[in-house]
Amino acid sequence: MPLTRTLLAAGLLAAALAACGPEPRSRLADTTLPDSLGMDALAAEEGTGPARPAPGAAGETNGSGPDSVPRTFATVYRCPGAEDFRFSARPRPRGDSLALFWVENEAVVGRSGAGSRYTGPGATVRIQGDSASFRHGATIHEGCAGAPVGSVWEEAAALGATFRAVGQEPGWMVLVHPTRGIRYIGQYGEERVLAAPTAPATDAAGTTTWLATTASGTIGITAEARACADGMSGEQMTHTVAVSFGGRAVHGCGRMLRPR
């Protein structure tokens, strides 16, 4: 009888564990994310190995050291003209669509037929070799020259950004461009803010602050020059960051970038 009771208890425990399922990874990893590069970029923050210096980060190398891994994470296109418009195209997992991102917006476009044309709501891109044409709304850019990048940080620098930060629970990202504005994506992609370009203020301790007013409220970004480890991947970054918007504050880590 004692053996029978032991076996029965073990069976009940195994059934209970099976019902619970595997240990959840994180809300960001398990949530079904909207089809947008902003949230794809957040998902890409998850650790996939030892942290490496970010190509394009101020004070870092551009991935030419012994720890660098040559790969194409995305292609950033720079279009001719005084506007200096740039956008990135990131292949999505199925291989038949691209996630496009420019400072002001993002879009997901699918392959149209068997050619190199991708189209989606409000955006169309045609890729020919190392160049591309891009239409968003009524605006058309042609002769855009592409260059591969190896990480989200290198992507941000190639887009011309001077600062980028991310945080977890809830997932968020902020990108600062000196002439195109401040882009904030929060609440796992449910909250999107675009603010006009704002000059930063830096105090004697090295803390940099951006403060901008948008149609939906004021956004404030504070980047303290203090080492910070990402809460999900453990990746080390140079700045401890707080973003306030809509009566809420989120915290995370970031880096100053060398825009290209």
Number of C-alpha atoms within 10 A of each C-alpha: 6 7 8 9 10 11 12 12 12 12 12 12 12 12 11 11 11 10 9 10 8 8 6 9 9 12 13 20 16 10 10 9 16 13 15 18 23 27 22 17 19 23 17 12 22 18 13 8 9 9 13 13 18 22 24 28 24 17 14 13 13 16 19 10 9 6 11 15 11 10 10 13 16 23 21 26 25 23 21 14 10 6 9 11 17 21 24 25 25 22 16 17 8 7 9 13 19 25 21 24 23 20 22 14 16 20 21 24 24 18 18 15 8 7 10 13 18 20 19 16 11 13 19 22 24 18 16 12 9 13 16 20 18 23 15 16 10 7 8 12 17 16 16 22 17 21 16 19 25 20 20 20 24 26 26 30 26 25 23 25 26 21 23 25 25 26 23 23 16 13 21 27 25 21 21 26 22 16 13 19 19 26 22 25 20 24 15 23 21 11 12 16 19 22 21 15 17 18 14 15 12 14 9 6 8 13 17 17 19 18 18 18 14 11 8 11 12 15 22 14 23 20 24 21 18 14 13 19 16 19 16 16 14 15 18 18 22 19 24 21 25 20 25 15 18 10 8 8 12 19 19 23 26 30 26 22 24 19 19 12
